[in-house]
Amino acid sequence: MGLTIINYKFEAMRLSFLILFFFLGGSCLFAQGDSTGMVKYSPDYVFKDGLYLNFGQVKLNKPIPAARVISKDEPGDFNFFRNLVEKDDISYFDEFGSKVELKTEQIWGFCQDGKLYINYNSELNRIPIIGQVCHFIADVTVYESHSDPYFYDRYDYYYNPYRARPYNRTSRSREMRQYLLRFETGEVLSYDRESILVILMEDPELYEEYNSLRKRKQRDLMFFFLRR
């Protein structure tokens, strides 16, 4: 059960959201970090390459480096982490030299060549720009139930072609969805009207203005209010 790293078929759509990334990542935020007291996150911030087991490591920029990861690949390999997360399990040495094993699906994500990837919906999805609100795209599995009223049970010994009984079947498909990552908390929200309301609560004036609009208008102006 490997994790898909990059879905190249979605690259075109990712590019279409470049403007959205620019505006959402335009602000900076701060968190407790190194000896200087604070870590500043901005679109130009560079994360260290490595495995991020949880969001706390992301905020402190302290991943598990390649040198401590057990792998047949060379730590300097350009695709080291991309190849690593395709496996079901990952092993590494902690700061005390003890071997640790965990499921790949348990990690928060990884950084390769300065590019941050979040593990969401069993896939590693790139976060293009870091800011107070980060936007990313991920696949989601959608299940749909269908009812066929004209299904005949042909295995019925007393099969009557004029007698039909309903038959329910379920189909599965993959759809691309948009998400928002609140970098202060690590919370992932769907990119929808309800999430925008939650985010805008931090700005009472904007929240009141947005909340006073009709729901359809709110959906149309989600990007506009996030940019503000």
Short mmCIF file of the C-alpha atoms (twelve columns), coordinates in Angstrom:
data_MODEL
# 
_entry.id   MODEL 
# 
loop_
_atom_site.group_PDB 
_atom_site.id 
_atom_site.type_symbol 
_atom_site.label_atom_id 
_atom_site.label_alt_id 
_atom_site.label_comp_id 
_atom_site.label_asym_id 
_atom_site.label_seq_id 
_atom_site.Cartn_x 
_atom_site.Cartn_y 
_atom_site.Cartn_z 
_atom_site.pdbx_PDB_model_num 
ATOM 1   C CA . MET A 1   0.000   0.000   0.000   1 
ATOM 2   C CA . GLY A 2   2.318   2.657   -1.232  1 
ATOM 3   C CA . LEU A 3   1.594   6.346   -1.052  1 
ATOM 4   C CA . THR A 4   1.354   8.298   -4.278  1 
ATOM 5   C CA . ILE A 5   3.866   11.163  -4.233  1 
ATOM 6   C CA . ILE A 6   2.929   13.389  -7.137  1 
ATOM 7   C CA . ASN A 7   -0.113  13.215  -9.384  1 
ATOM 8   C CA . TYR A 8   1.203   14.729  -12.567 1 
ATOM 9   C CA . LYS A 9   -2.267  14.848  -14.105 1 
ATOM 10  C CA . PHE A 10  -3.138  17.578  -11.628 1 
ATOM 11  C CA . GLU A 11  -0.158  19.839  -12.366 1 
ATOM 12  C CA . ALA A 12  -2.171  21.944  -14.798 1 
ATOM 13  C CA . MET A 13  -4.827  22.620  -12.190 1 
ATOM 14  C CA . ARG A 14  -2.201  23.401  -9.591  1 
ATOM 15  C CA . LEU A 15  -0.810  26.074  -11.886 1 
ATOM 16  C CA . SER A 16  -4.255  27.576  -12.239 1 
ATOM 17  C CA . PHE A 17  -4.221  28.299  -8.505  1 
ATOM 18  C CA . LEU A 18  -0.884  30.112  -8.610  1 
ATOM 19  C CA . ILE A 19  -2.519  33.466  -7.942  1 
ATOM 20  C CA . LEU A 20  -4.374  31.997  -4.981  1 
ATOM 21  C CA . PHE A 21  -1.096  30.631  -3.574  1 
ATOM 22  C CA . PHE A 22  0.540   34.019  -3.988  1 
ATOM 23  C CA . PHE A 23  -2.027  35.933  -2.011  1 
ATOM 24  C CA . LEU A 24  -2.574  33.321  0.692   1 
ATOM 25  C CA . GLY A 25  1.146   32.942  1.248   1 
ATOM 26  C CA . GLY A 26  1.874   36.622  1.236   1 
ATOM 27  C CA . SER A 27  1.690   37.087  4.994   1 
ATOM 28  C CA . CYS A 28  4.203   35.952  7.581   1 
ATOM 29  C CA . LEU A 29  3.695   34.370  10.948  1 
ATOM 30  C CA . PHE A 30  5.933   33.569  13.851  1 
ATOM 31  C CA . ALA A 31  6.361   30.588  16.150  1 
ATOM 32  C CA . GLN A 32  8.653   29.579  18.955  1 
ATOM 33  C CA . GLY A 33  11.832  28.282  17.400  1 
ATOM 34  C CA . ASP A 34  15.602  28.590  17.527  1 
ATOM 35  C CA . SER A 35  17.839  30.465  19.976  1 
ATOM 36  C CA . THR A 36  16.907  33.802  18.431  1 
ATOM 37  C CA . GLY A 37  13.499  33.398  20.010  1 
ATOM 38  C CA . MET A 38  11.226  33.187  17.003  1 
ATOM 39  C CA . VAL A 39  11.025  31.452  13.655  1 
ATOM 40  C CA . LYS A 40  9.674   33.539  10.818  1 
ATOM 41  C CA . TYR A 41  7.597   31.793  8.161   1 
ATOM 42  C CA . SER A 42  7.056   33.458  4.822   1 
ATOM 43  C CA . PRO A 43  6.826   32.439  1.152   1 
ATOM 44  C CA . ASP A 44  10.650  32.580  1.056   1 
ATOM 45  C CA . TYR A 45  11.161  30.424  4.136   1 
ATOM 46  C CA . VAL A 46  13.260  27.313  3.439   1 
ATOM 47  C CA . PHE A 47  12.441  24.099  5.253   1 
ATOM 48  C CA . LYS A 48  15.130  21.514  5.930   1 
ATOM 49  C CA . ASP A 49  14.989  18.294  3.947   1 
ATOM 50  C CA . GLY A 50  13.882  15.315  6.011   1 
ATOM 51  C CA . LEU A 51  10.961  13.397  7.472   1 
ATOM 52  C CA . TYR A 52  8.480   15.346  9.560   1 
ATOM 53  C CA . LEU A 53  6.789   12.983  11.975  1 
ATOM 54  C CA . ASN A 54  4.360   15.594  13.297  1 
ATOM 55  C CA . PHE A 55  3.392   19.217  12.804  1 
ATOM 56  C CA . GLY A 56  5.467   20.300  15.795  1 
ATOM 57  C CA . GLN A 57  8.615   19.307  13.917  1 
ATOM 58  C CA . VAL A 58  7.397   21.307  10.931  1 
ATOM 59  C CA . LYS A 59  6.976   24.488  12.972  1 
ATOM 60  C CA . LEU A 60  10.409  24.053  14.556  1 
ATOM 61  C CA . ASN A 61  11.949  23.050  11.214  1 
ATOM 62  C CA . LYS A 62  13.546  19.996  12.837  1 
ATOM 63  C CA . PRO A 63  12.939  16.935  10.671  1 
ATOM 64  C CA . ILE A 64  14.558  13.509  10.779  1 
ATOM 65  C CA . PRO A 65  17.496  13.962  8.350   1 
ATOM 66  C CA . ALA A 66  18.304  11.453  5.643   1 
ATOM 67  C CA . ALA A 67  21.502  10.397  7.446   1 
ATOM 68  C CA . ARG A 68  19.411  8.904   10.268  1 
ATOM 69  C CA . VAL A 69  16.950  7.108   8.002   1 
ATOM 70  C CA . ILE A 70  17.547  3.424   7.237   1 
ATOM 71  C CA . SER A 71  17.386  2.963   3.489   1 
ATOM 72  C CA . LYS A 72  19.230  1.282   0.625   1 
ATOM 73  C CA . ASP A 73  19.308  4.604   -1.207  1 
ATOM 74  C CA . GLU A 74  22.082  7.114   -0.691  1 
ATOM 75  C CA . PRO A 75  21.090  10.044  1.589   1 
ATOM 76  C CA . GLY A 76  22.218  12.495  -1.066  1 
ATOM 77  C CA . ASP A 77  19.955  10.987  -3.723  1 
ATOM 78  C CA . PHE A 78  17.643  13.654  -5.152  1 
ATOM 79  C CA . ASN A 79  14.617  11.342  -4.841  1 
ATOM 80  C CA . PHE A 80  15.608  9.886   -1.462  1 
ATOM 81  C CA . PHE A 81  12.470  10.845  0.452   1 
ATOM 82  C CA . ARG A 82  10.114  10.426  -2.482  1 
ATOM 83  C CA . ASN A 83  11.284  6.845   -2.880  1 
ATOM 84  C CA . LEU A 84  11.228  6.277   0.868   1 
ATOM 85  C CA . VAL A 85  7.551   7.147   1.375   1 
ATOM 86  C CA . GLU A 86  6.470   4.743   -1.351  1 
ATOM 87  C CA . LYS A 87  7.154   1.926   1.118   1 
ATOM 88  C CA . ASP A 88  4.702   0.756   3.762   1 
ATOM 89  C CA . ASP A 89  7.154   1.130   6.651   1 
ATOM 90  C CA . ILE A 90  9.951   3.518   7.577   1 
ATOM 91  C CA . SER A 91  12.857  2.923   9.987   1 
ATOM 92  C CA . TYR A 92  15.211  5.527   11.425  1 
ATOM 93  C CA . PHE A 93  17.538  6.153   14.380  1 
ATOM 94  C CA . ASP A 94  16.351  8.637   16.999  1 
ATOM 95  C CA . GLU A 95  18.578  11.154  18.783  1 
ATOM 96  C CA . PHE A 96  19.642  8.436   21.248  1 
ATOM 97  C CA . GLY A 97  20.679  6.006   18.522  1 
ATOM 98  C CA . SER A 98  17.706  3.688   19.053  1 
ATOM 99  C CA . LYS A 99  16.017  2.194   16.011  1 
ATOM 100 C CA . VAL A 100 12.426  3.320   15.469  1 
ATOM 101 C CA . GLU A 101 9.949   1.753   13.058  1 
ATOM 102 C CA . LEU A 102 6.619   3.207   12.008  1 
ATOM 103 C CA . LYS A 103 4.038   3.019   9.271   1 
ATOM 104 C CA . THR A 104 4.538   5.474   6.441   1 
ATOM 105 C CA . GLU A 105 0.934   6.594   6.792   1 
ATOM 106 C CA . GLN A 106 1.745   7.874   10.310  1 
ATOM 107 C CA . ILE A 107 4.184   10.598  9.240   1 
ATOM 108 C CA . TRP A 108 3.042   14.203  8.789   1 
ATOM 109 C CA . GLY A 109 5.043   14.557  5.589   1 
ATOM 110 C CA . PHE A 110 8.511   15.292  4.295   1 
ATOM 111 C CA . CYS A 111 10.631  17.945  2.661   1 
ATOM 112 C CA . GLN A 112 12.668  17.245  -0.469  1 
ATOM 113 C CA . ASP A 113 14.842  19.887  -2.115  1 
ATOM 114 C CA . GLY A 114 13.185  22.561  0.027   1 
ATOM 115 C CA . LYS A 115 9.670   21.570  -1.086  1 
ATOM 116 C CA . LEU A 116 7.216   20.648  1.659   1 
ATOM 117 C CA . TYR A 117 4.762   17.743  1.224   1 
ATOM 118 C CA . ILE A 118 1.874   16.958  3.562   1 
ATOM 119 C CA . ASN A 119 0.507   13.447  4.057   1 
ATOM 120 C CA . TYR A 120 -3.226  13.830  3.547   1 
ATOM 121 C CA . ASN A 121 -5.840  11.370  2.286   1 
ATOM 122 C CA . SER A 122 -3.097  8.713   2.059   1 
ATOM 123 C CA . GLU A 123 -1.106  10.773  -0.420  1 
ATOM 124 C CA . LEU A 124 1.823   13.174  -0.225  1 
ATOM 125 C CA . ASN A 125 0.692   16.539  -1.558  1 
ATOM 126 C CA . ARG A 126 2.934   19.525  -2.095  1 
ATOM 127 C CA . ILE A 127 2.310   22.801  -0.246  1 
ATOM 128 C CA . PRO A 128 3.570   25.394  -2.756  1 
ATOM 129 C CA . ILE A 129 3.800   28.481  -0.530  1 
ATOM 130 C CA . ILE A 130 3.953   28.874  3.249   1 
ATOM 131 C CA . GLY A 131 1.904   31.526  5.012   1 
ATOM 132 C CA . GLN A 132 -0.723  31.914  7.705   1 
ATOM 133 C CA . VAL A 133 -3.113  30.024  5.446   1 
ATOM 134 C CA . CYS A 134 -1.619  27.485  3.047   1 
ATOM 135 C CA . HIS A 135 -3.517  26.052  0.095   1 
ATOM 136 C CA . PHE A 136 -2.985  22.581  -1.310  1 
ATOM 137 C CA . ILE A 137 -4.744  20.040  -3.497  1 
ATOM 138 C CA . ALA A 138 -5.355  16.386  -2.652  1 
ATOM 139 C CA . ASP A 139 -7.285  13.413  -3.964  1 
ATOM 140 C CA . VAL A 140 -10.247 12.015  -2.070  1 
ATOM 141 C CA . THR A 141 -12.048 8.716   -2.636  1 
ATOM 142 C CA . VAL A 142 -15.771 9.215   -3.263  1 
ATOM 143 C CA . TYR A 143 -18.310 6.405   -2.877  1 
ATOM 144 C CA . GLU A 144 -21.695 6.571   -4.563  1 
ATOM 145 C CA . SER A 145 -24.632 4.196   -4.207  1 
ATOM 146 C CA . HIS A 146 -26.768 3.424   -7.243  1 
ATOM 147 C CA . SER A 147 -30.105 1.666   -7.284  1 
ATOM 148 C CA . ASP A 148 -31.115 -0.453  -10.274 1 
ATOM 149 C CA . PRO A 149 -34.889 -1.139  -10.102 1 
ATOM 150 C CA . TYR A 150 -34.771 -3.486  -13.102 1 
ATOM 151 C CA . PHE A 151 -32.256 -5.981  -11.721 1 
ATOM 152 C CA . TYR A 152 -33.344 -9.630  -12.025 1 
ATOM 153 C CA . ASP A 153 -32.014 -12.385 -9.847  1 
ATOM 154 C CA . ARG A 154 -31.069 -14.878 -12.563 1 
ATOM 155 C CA . TYR A 155 -29.823 -17.332 -9.979  1 
ATOM 156 C CA . ASP A 156 -33.239 -17.674 -8.423  1 
ATOM 157 C CA . TYR A 157 -34.525 -21.212 -9.060  1 
ATOM 158 C CA . TYR A 158 -37.992 -19.777 -9.565  1 
ATOM 159 C CA . TYR A 159 -36.706 -16.927 -11.657 1 
ATOM 160 C CA . ASN A 160 -39.567 -14.922 -13.124 1 
ATOM 161 C CA . PRO A 161 -38.465 -12.495 -15.873 1 
ATOM 162 C CA . TYR A 162 -41.474 -10.313 -15.084 1 
ATOM 163 C CA . ARG A 163 -40.551 -9.925  -11.474 1 
ATOM 164 C CA . ALA A 164 -37.818 -7.477  -10.651 1 
ATOM 165 C CA . ARG A 165 -36.330 -6.441  -7.345  1 
ATOM 166 C CA . PRO A 166 -34.206 -3.364  -6.635  1 
ATOM 167 C CA . TYR A 167 -30.443 -3.822  -6.614  1 
ATOM 168 C CA . ASN A 168 -28.032 -1.428  -4.958  1 
ATOM 169 C CA . ARG A 169 -24.466 -1.132  -6.134  1 
ATOM 170 C CA . THR A 170 -21.630 1.131   -5.012  1 
ATOM 171 C CA . SER A 171 -19.121 2.818   -7.275  1 
ATOM 172 C CA . ARG A 172 -15.824 4.368   -6.236  1 
ATOM 173 C CA . SER A 173 -13.975 7.239   -7.863  1 
ATOM 174 C CA . ARG A 174 -11.138 9.657   -7.103  1 
ATOM 175 C CA . GLU A 175 -11.832 13.369  -7.059  1 
ATOM 176 C CA . MET A 176 -9.525  16.301  -6.518  1 
ATOM 177 C CA . ARG A 177 -10.385 18.623  -3.652  1 
ATOM 178 C CA . GLN A 178 -8.916  21.858  -2.335  1 
ATOM 179 C CA . TYR A 179 -7.801  22.255  1.268   1 
ATOM 180 C CA . LEU A 180 -6.480  24.956  3.574   1 
ATOM 181 C CA . LEU A 181 -3.778  24.428  6.201   1 
ATOM 182 C CA . ARG A 182 -3.810  26.846  9.135   1 
ATOM 183 C CA . PHE A 183 -0.129  27.124  9.871   1 
ATOM 184 C CA . GLU A 184 -0.524  28.352  13.417  1 
ATOM 185 C CA . THR A 185 -2.411  25.235  14.508  1 
ATOM 186 C CA . GLY A 186 -1.716  22.625  11.816  1 
ATOM 187 C CA . GLU A 187 -5.459  22.241  11.266  1 
ATOM 188 C CA . VAL A 188 -6.554  21.194  7.769   1 
ATOM 189 C CA . LEU A 189 -9.850  22.602  6.496   1 
ATOM 190 C CA . SER A 190 -11.801 22.075  3.323   1 
ATOM 191 C CA . TYR A 191 -11.734 25.014  0.955   1 
ATOM 192 C CA . ASP A 192 -15.378 25.993  1.382   1 
ATOM 193 C CA . ARG A 193 -17.629 28.690  2.782   1 
ATOM 194 C CA . GLU A 194 -17.747 27.235  6.294   1 
ATOM 195 C CA . SER A 195 -13.937 27.134  6.555   1 
ATOM 196 C CA . ILE A 196 -13.624 30.714  5.372   1 
ATOM 197 C CA . LEU A 197 -15.997 31.786  8.143   1 
ATOM 198 C CA . VAL A 198 -13.834 29.991  10.724  1 
ATOM 199 C CA . ILE A 199 -10.662 31.663  9.457   1 
ATOM 200 C CA . LEU A 200 -12.262 35.112  9.277   1 
ATOM 201 C CA . MET A 201 -13.318 34.916  12.933  1 
ATOM 202 C CA . GLU A 202 -9.837  36.189  13.727  1 
ATOM 203 C CA . ASP A 203 -10.821 39.461  12.036  1 
ATOM 204 C CA . PRO A 204 -14.239 40.495  13.440  1 
ATOM 205 C CA . GLU A 205 -14.756 43.250  10.882  1 
ATOM 206 C CA . LEU A 206 -14.134 40.990  7.899   1 
ATOM 207 C CA . TYR A 207 -16.151 38.207  9.497   1 
ATOM 208 C CA . GLU A 208 -19.230 40.426  9.935   1 
ATOM 209 C CA . GLU A 209 -18.955 41.708  6.386   1 
ATOM 210 C CA . TYR A 210 -18.607 38.204  4.936   1 
ATOM 211 C CA . ASN A 211 -21.279 36.671  7.144   1 
ATOM 212 C CA . SER A 212 -23.807 39.342  6.098   1 
ATOM 213 C CA . LEU A 213 -23.628 38.191  2.459   1 
ATOM 214 C CA . ARG A 214 -25.926 35.639  0.883   1 
ATOM 215 C CA . LYS A 215 -24.504 32.106  0.845   1 
ATOM 216 C CA . ARG A 216 -24.085 32.114  -2.916  1 
ATOM 217 C CA . LYS A 217 -22.201 35.400  -2.736  1 
ATOM 218 C CA . GLN A 218 -20.043 34.012  0.049   1 
ATOM 219 C CA . ARG A 219 -19.007 31.084  -2.151  1 
ATOM 220 C CA . ASP A 220 -18.192 33.443  -5.016  1 
ATOM 221 C CA . LEU A 221 -16.049 35.713  -2.825  1 
ATOM 222 C CA . MET A 222 -14.095 33.119  -0.779  1 
ATOM 223 C CA . PHE A 223 -10.799 33.915  -2.471  1 
ATOM 224 C CA . PHE A 224 -11.404 37.666  -2.281  1 
ATOM 225 C CA . PHE A 225 -11.929 37.633  1.490   1 
ATOM 226 C CA . LEU A 226 -8.983  35.324  2.113   1 
ATOM 227 C CA . ARG A 227 -6.791  37.712  0.155   1 
ATOM 228 C CA . ARG A 228 -7.995  40.635  2.266   1 
# 
